[in-house]
Amino acid sequence: MRKSIKDEFRQIKRKLLNNAFGPASKTLNHGNLVMVSSSKPNEGKTFVSINLALSIALEQDKTVLLIDADVLRPSINRELGIEPKPGLIEYLLGEKDDISEILYSTNINKLKIIPAGEPHHLSNELLASDKMAALAQELANRYPDRIVIFDCPPLIGVTETLVLANLMGQALVVVEESKTKLADIKQATESMIGMKCIRMIK
C-alpha cells in the first residue's frame, strides 16, 4: 500500500535535512540549496516544491525559502494565490538592489518566497549569470538554519538549468509515474553527477 503524500514528503524532507545539516553536509557544497526539477514540463515539480517547503516549515528549528526559478513558466504565485510581484528577474536585471525587496512573507511563519517576477526575453540567460551565482552564494550562507528550495525549469531543453544545478548542493528530480520515459530520466540526471540526487515519483 502506497504511503500517504504527507508521509512521502516527510521522508524526503528528512533526507534533505540530513544532507544539509547532518554529517553529509561536510561533503556537500551549499547542501542547504535544493533544486527541484523534472526531465520535461508538467511532471509535478511545482506541486512537489510547494509541498516540500510546507513540510520543512513544520520543523521546529528550520526555516524555508521557496524560489520560483522557472522564469519562463512561473506558477508558484498562481498556485499559492499570490498577486504578481517583482521577484528574481527584477533582482537579476538590477531593478531591485537588495534581496529583501523581493523576499515576501507568507501566512506560514517559517516560509518565505521569492517569485519569478515579470518574464523577460533574457529570462533563462539570467539564471546562468554571475549575479545568479552570487545570489546563490549569499542565500547559502546568510541563514545557517534555512533550506532554500528552487523550483527550476526542466532539465531537458533548458541549458541554463544545468548551470543553475551547479550552484546547488542537492537535487530532487520529479518523475511522473507511468509517463516519464527512462531515457529522459537518464538524460536529466546523468549531468548532475556529484550532487545528492533524490528521485520522487508522483
C-alpha positions in Angstrom: 0.0 0.0 0.0 1.4 3.3 -1.0 2.3 5.8 1.7 0.2 8.9 2.1 1.5 12.1 0.4 2.3 13.6 3.7 4.4 10.7 4.7 6.3 10.7 1.4 7.2 14.4 1.8 8.2 13.8 5.4 10.6 11.0 4.3 12.1 13.1 1.5 12.4 16.1 3.8 14.3 14.1 6.3 16.9 13.0 3.7 17.3 16.6 2.5 17.7 18.0 6.0 20.2 15.2 6.9 22.2 16.0 3.8 22.1 19.8 4.5 22.8 19.8 8.2 24.0 16.3 9.3 27.3 14.6 8.8 26.9 14.5 5.0 26.9 18.3 4.9 30.7 18.3 5.2 30.9 16.6 1.8 28.5 18.9 0.1 28.9 22.5 -1.1 25.8 24.5 -0.4 23.9 21.5 0.9 21.1 23.8 2.1 20.3 24.8 -1.6 17.9 22.3 -3.1 16.8 22.3 -6.7 13.5 20.7 -7.7 13.2 19.9 -11.4 12.0 17.3 -13.8 13.0 16.0 -17.2 10.2 17.8 -19.0 7.3 20.2 -18.2 4.1 19.1 -16.5 5.6 16.3 -14.4 4.6 17.9 -11.0 7.8 19.7 -9.9 6.0 22.8 -8.7 3.5 20.7 -6.7 6.5 19.0 -5.1 8.4 22.2 -4.5 5.4 23.8 -2.6 4.6 20.8 -0.5 8.2 20.1 0.4 8.5 23.7 1.5 5.3 23.4 3.6 6.7 20.2 5.2 10.0 21.8 6.1 8.2 24.8 7.5 6.8 22.4 10.2 10.3 21.8 11.6 10.9 23.4 15.0 14.4 24.7 14.3 14.4 25.3 10.5 13.1 27.9 8.1 12.5 27.6 4.4 12.7 29.9 1.4 10.9 28.9 -1.8 12.2 30.5 -5.0 10.3 30.3 -8.3 13.3 29.9 -10.7 11.1 28.6 -13.6 11.3 32.0 -15.1 9.6 31.2 -18.4 6.7 29.3 -16.9 6.4 30.6 -13.3 3.5 29.2 -11.3 4.2 29.4 -7.6 2.3 32.7 -7.2 -0.7 31.3 -9.0 -0.7 28.1 -7.0 -0.4 30.0 -3.7 -3.0 32.6 -4.7 -0.5 35.5 -4.5 -0.7 38.6 -6.7 2.2 39.1 -9.2 5.1 40.9 -7.6 8.7 41.8 -8.5 11.0 38.9 -8.0 14.0 37.0 -9.2 14.1 38.5 -12.7 13.9 42.1 -11.4 16.8 41.4 -9.0 19.0 39.8 -11.6 18.3 42.7 -14.0 19.4 45.1 -11.3 15.9 46.7 -11.0 15.9 45.7 -7.3 19.1 46.2 -5.4 18.6 44.1 -2.3 17.2 40.6 -1.8 14.9 42.0 0.9 13.0 43.8 -1.8 11.9 40.6 -3.5 11.5 38.4 -0.3 7.9 38.0 0.7 6.4 36.6 3.9 3.5 34.1 3.8 0.8 33.3 6.3 3.1 30.5 7.5 5.7 31.9 9.9 8.7 29.9 8.7 8.1 30.1 5.0 9.1 32.9 2.7 9.0 33.1 -1.1 10.8 34.8 -3.9 8.6 34.9 -7.0 9.9 34.7 -10.6 8.9 38.2 -11.4 7.9 39.6 -14.8 9.1 37.4 -17.8 11.9 38.9 -19.8 13.4 37.9 -23.2 16.7 37.0 -21.4 14.9 35.2 -18.5 16.8 31.9 -18.9 20.1 33.6 -19.6 19.8 35.5 -16.3 19.8 32.2 -14.5 23.3 31.5 -15.8 24.6 34.9 -14.9 27.3 35.8 -12.4 24.7 37.7 -10.4 22.7 34.5 -10.0 25.8 32.7 -8.8 26.5 35.4 -6.3 22.9 35.3 -5.1 23.1 31.5 -4.5 26.3 32.0 -2.5 24.6 34.7 -0.4 21.5 32.6 0.2 23.6 29.5 1.1 25.5 31.5 3.8 23.1 34.1 5.1 21.0 31.9 7.3 22.6 28.7 8.5 19.2 27.2 9.6 17.4 27.8 6.3 16.7 25.4 3.4 16.3 27.2 0.1 14.2 25.4 -2.5 14.5 26.4 -6.1 11.6 25.4 -8.4 13.7 25.1 -11.5 13.0 24.8 -15.2 13.0 21.3 -16.7 16.4 19.7 -17.2 15.9 18.7 -20.8 15.7 21.6 -23.3 16.8 24.4 -21.0 20.6 24.6 -20.9 20.6 27.1 -18.1 19.0 24.7 -15.7 22.3 22.7 -15.7 24.2 25.9 -15.0 21.8 26.6 -12.1 22.3 23.0 -10.9 26.0 23.6 -10.4 25.1 26.2 -7.8 23.1 23.7 -5.7 24.1 21.1 -3.2 21.1 18.8 -3.7 18.6 18.0 -6.4 15.2 16.4 -6.4 14.1 15.1 -9.8 10.3 14.6 -10.1 9.2 11.7 -12.2 5.6 11.2 -13.3 4.5 7.6 -12.8 3.9 5.6 -15.9 4.6 8.6 -18.1 8.2 9.8 -17.8 10.5 7.8 -20.1 13.5 6.1 -18.6 15.7 7.6 -21.3 14.5 11.1 -20.2 15.3 10.3 -16.6 18.8 9.2 -17.5 19.4 12.2 -19.7 18.1 14.6 -17.0 20.2 13.1 -14.2 23.5 12.0 -15.7 24.8 15.6 -15.9 24.4 16.0 -12.2 27.0 13.5 -11.0 28.4 14.6 -7.7 25.2 16.1 -6.4 23.0 14.5 -3.8 20.1 13.5 -6.1 16.7 12.1 -4.9 14.0 10.9 -7.2 10.4 11.4 -6.4 7.6 9.6 -8.2 4.4 11.5 -8.5 
